[in-house]
Amino acid sequence: MRTTSWIAGLNVLGIVAILGCQGRPSPADEGPALDEIRGEHIAAHLQFLSDDLLEGRAPSTRGGDLAARYLSAQLALLGFEPGGENGTYLQQVAIVESVVDPSFSLSAGPGAPFKYLEDVVGFSGVQSPQVRTAGEIVFVGHGIVAPEYNWNDYAGVDMKGKVALIMVNDPPASAGESQLFGGPALTYYGRWTYKFEEAARQGAAGAILIHTDESATYGWQVVQSSWSGTQYSIPVVPGQPVLGLKAWVTDRAAREIARRAGQDLDALRKAALVRGAQPVPLGIQASATIVQKVQQKTSPNVIGVLTGTNPQQGVLYTAHYDHLGMREAQAGDPPDADRIFNGAVDNSSGLSGVLEIAQSLARAPARPERSIYILFTTAEESGLLGSEYFAAHPVLPAGAWAGNINIDSLNMAGPSRDIVLLGAERSTLGEMAKDLAAERMRVVGPDPAPGNGYFFRSDHFPLAKVGIPALSLSDPVEYTTADPAASTAMKDEYENKRYHQVEDEIQPNWDYAGAVNDMQFLAELGWRLANAPEMPRYNETEQFARPRQNQTN
Ligand SMILES: [Zn+2]
């Protein structure tokens, strides 16, 4: 608490000091009511949202719907107007659930088919009960088309009716180009989702990714378990390119495929590491039939708007309200076994923080210039689906959004000097955040693990893909608590023992002061974004800059 008021005092001075240099930040008496962001308010929202009564808030369940209704009611109470469909706070998201029949196998050239789970997992971008895919296999290296790096793994090949065989990750930096594909950081070109998207854009019939433990940073069993249960997607839009077959194979199976084509996989891989490598048609056919159970469900996003004086443009806060629901009862469970994924940190805490930000913005004495939207998304845990749906139906045109601030889990281990904002280095939002941090005697911390691709794993990411500059709050590392080691241990304990477990529940030793500082910071940042004379933009070398460049070119 002492830290909070000390920082708040400095903040007033800071805002006065920078008037006229950072765009047009509002005088302190016009901006968000930051003192009204309080730990006890966050705790109150959190208590309701993570209650057993909500049964883990899975999309399209009673508990998930209760959370959505609570959030709509809170936005209405704060004076946010409905931003959803037909004058409501709800934007209905259609969700497709599909389960692949284990009879699946993959044939490739002469020799026995590759076995489900043991050698291959597969699913389909086509949402019908039976999907047959066949075509010549073409090895396309990393499967990347990146004009900003002058790189095209599909150069000179027509993929229509063919099946791409693709390496995961992105090409390594070279002696002459240390920043090629972000150097040691993983770029989106390295993510498996990108590989499938690009193969679809190329018109391929199917794509097969080659798993290796080193390149994926996890073992084959993770691929097996991730892709053998129920899969979720949003309905395919007419005209959208889709893959009939999306598959992963083990390294061993990939070597065998190459061998059947009279090639050596290591030699193919090696040749693909340098710019200008050509795709290699393997001259053998792949074929597979996916039999699947497909079901349609709906679950709402919740959207509220604080209308600005320029309602044609907006600032967007996001936090997901869904979580994992309940686990199935297992043999040997005691009768009172806890099966509810309460998701107290993930993401009741983020929802509660955003509600506090919303309150401080609504209680600002003046209206912002751009409208400020709050989007509580559904189905984040099933693959960022609510956000992906919003990116395709963005209420305002994608180019009209000044920026997105995403909050997925708050820091409950006490105040910190740093505020880690994933994506800060990618756009001019980072500069705005840095200036604000300096005023608040804080620093914007770097992504602690750029090789892990965390920027690609929460709700801001589908928004970044359509060109909206985005930041996502992550965990700090520099605690300023009385015992920083204890704070770090508390954070690690959550990550290792509670994250995505039924144990993600309210803890008696939580310290809300750090979360309060962060929410005050992000309320002020959103306010400045809403009033900045210029629209923020991605750095020109960022692949996410391209959607907007294409709009204006
Ligand atoms: Zn989350």
Residues whose N, C-alpha, C, O or C-beta is under 5 A from the ligand:
A	BS01	ZN	D346 N347 D408
